[in-house]
Amino acid sequence: MAKGLGKGINAFFPEIEEEKDDVVQEIAITECRPNPYQPRKTFHADAIEELKESILEYGIIQPLIVRKSIKGYEIVVGERRYRAGKEAGLEKIPVVIKELSDEKMMELALLENLQREDLTPIEEAHAYANLMNELKITQEELSKRLGKSRSHIANMVRLLSLPEKVIAYINNGELSMGHGRALLGIKDKSKLQPLIQKIRREKLNVRQVEQLILQLNDKQVKKKEKPKKDVFLQERESYLRNRLGTAVSIQRGKRKGKIEIEFYNDDDLQRIMDVLE
């Protein structure tokens, strides 16, 4: 089970749990088609090949779960087995047929992949955004339905506001989710592309990127020379950035100081409030 996912699929969807009167049927593999709400866009060839070899030796041990559609059947759970079965040249596959709504199909496809830890950060972010859009629900409601924290969902969805090139780098693994979250905090967007190239060229870690962004932001807002920020304030800023998932600036004056916390919209502000509470 994926880390952070406190509930199993059957806890959300008891209707898909195999029951005594469930009938395992064999249907033509050509009658099946992938789940139209599948959030995972990339299936690794090596994993499919490995599963194909197992199927050639032992067959498909666990039946797929499908639902009847206008033309054949849509796969609810088991797309990997379906793809490997096609590669193995199977003509028929074992299935259990269930009646599920589009809403259940979307949620179930996401949950299955979260439990397998199969999604890239960007695929996961798109899945959350699509669910909220299609089901007309808030981050808080989605959090309760999926067993994920609201702050996690908010932080993932915020990645989608990055430029497309950055999203592509995160999706293919050249940049991490941590890099993406740090890049959201840069104030001068014209500095973004040169910074990304520097990260890729010098293989900078997230901590190094945070320090660079802090320096770039300081230059952006500085109209006159200010004393260099001491190490204590830099460490507190880094702690708050990691804790709140957004850009944070701490300024110390002669008699008092101030903390500036950036937010992007009402949902993001509420997420930060929830963390602080």
Secondary structure, 3 states (H helix, E strand, C coil): CCCCCCCCHHHHCHHHCCCCCCCCEEEEHHHEECCCCCCCCCCCHHHHHHHHHHHHHHCCCCCEEEEECCCCEEEEECHHHHHHHHHCCCCEEEEEECCCCHHHHHHHHHHHHHHHCCCCHHHHHHHHHHHHHHHCCCHHHHHHHHCCCHHHHHHHHHHHHCCHHHHHHHHCCCCCHHHHHHHCCCCCHHHHHHHHHHHHHHCCCHHHHHHHHHHHHHHHHCCCCCCCCCHHHHHHHHHHHHHHCCCEEEEECCCCEEEEECCCCHHHHHHHHHHHC
